[in-house]
Amino acid sequence: MSGDPTHMTPDEFRQNGYRMVDWVADYLDHVGEMPVLSSVEPGAIAAKLPASAPEEPEPFDDLLRDLDEVVMPGITHWQSPNWFAYFPANSSPPSVLAELASAGLGVQGMLWSTSPAATEIETRVLDWLVDLMGLPESWKSTGPGGGVIQMSASDATHTALVVARHQNRHRGPAEDMVVYVSNQAHSSIEKGCTVAGIGHCRKIDVDSEFAMDVDALRTAVEADRAAGLIPISVVSAIGTTGTTACDPIDAVADVVEEYGMWHHVDAAYAGTAMICEEFRPLQEGVARADSYTFNPHKWMMVNFDCNVLWVADRAPLIDTLSILPPYLKNEASEAGAVIDYRDWHVPLGRRFRALKLWWVIRSYGASGIRSMVRRHVELADDLAARIEDDRRFELFAPHPFGLVCFTRVDGHDATRSLGDAINQSGRAAVTVSEIDGVAFIRVSIGQTTTTSAHVDALWTLIDDLS
Ligand code: PLP
């Protein structure tokens, strides 16, 4: 780095920027060769940092050096094509570049007037997605509904629950309110209830395929009403975290409507698949939902963070969250001519996340995203077929999307040991989970660059270690 080391001139920024882009390009080129999981001990990275902040400025060269020396040993490689753990958090070069542009612009899109492009691009792109994912036309900004980008599905679900609570505030205290989920629902829903002060998060039994048992739901609602409690919402899942089970949205909607509740749909991972028509039967009845969330930051090649929440009717959402202090008053908002997304979620400030969603959809086209989804699902089907044909293993659950869950037939401990051995090999990462005391291995195929060669290599590893 040349020049005054106390700051980065535009020219130095340009040079360092080129080096940084090279660094990221090299990383993405070689990430498939790196051990997938970081193997550092707790505290090992912190120990490489001084105990106090530097008093004097440091040159960018030192920062770049420490990216390799300090940071990289402690990185778990979510972008590796050998990443099969949790769900994907996949990404893509256009998304990374959009993040750079967004950081350079550094806008705060809390109000339309604080950066009209940030708001209008977000609105238009989320309207596009309504069409692309076969969602109801009325959820577009041109109808009564609308979409908003949030940080995470947890935020979106929390927001939906706060709206449900607000809608029911005249019926009694929040401590007496009840939200229903299947016992396979993501922990974010229970957390959302806690944060919203909702008294009860009732976990409903599931059927043999881990989808919500609607008769059990109805029985629970009746029992709670009889006990003087206030059922306010059901959160259905399309693609549970454990096994990607899909709750029967249409049948749940019957119960929701009968008892006047708010129906929120959590499609955090599987929502992306809805861009392919063949998966849409799994969300049949979705037009009857009040809100719906999915994460482009899981499986749509948009890097973390980028979540979408749609509401069928934006009025209750805005009614719940809009508070207008004098310093935020402005002509455009007062004329009602614009969307102010600050009224659509908990935080005031908001990043220009729509840029990366826009760039990804434009760069790949809907057809490119569809073929990525289909490729991953085909790879998952192939792997599932191999597992089914092998007497050492058993499929644990249906595999409608890119997740394959299996066990070793020789028991819980053998399954756990196999999962641990895969992870310790450094050649792939999987997740070992458990339902009702039965351990199973989750292989989640969804990394942008994963091909059949990577899944073949995983299968060879599973074979060798079994
Ligand atoms: N819902 C489901 C079904 C999930 O699988 C996850 C995360 O894996 C979440 C919600 C939480 O997502 P986020 O990390 O965006 O809050």
Boltz pocket constraint, residues with backbone or C-beta under 6 A from the ligand:
constraints:
  - pocket:
      binder: B
      contacts: [[A, 87], [A, 151], [A, 152], [A, 153], [A, 154], [A, 155], [A, 186], [A, 188], [A, 237], [A, 238], [A, 239], [A, 240], [A, 241], [A, 266], [A, 267], [A, 268], [A, 269], [A, 295], [A, 307]]
      max_distance: 6.0
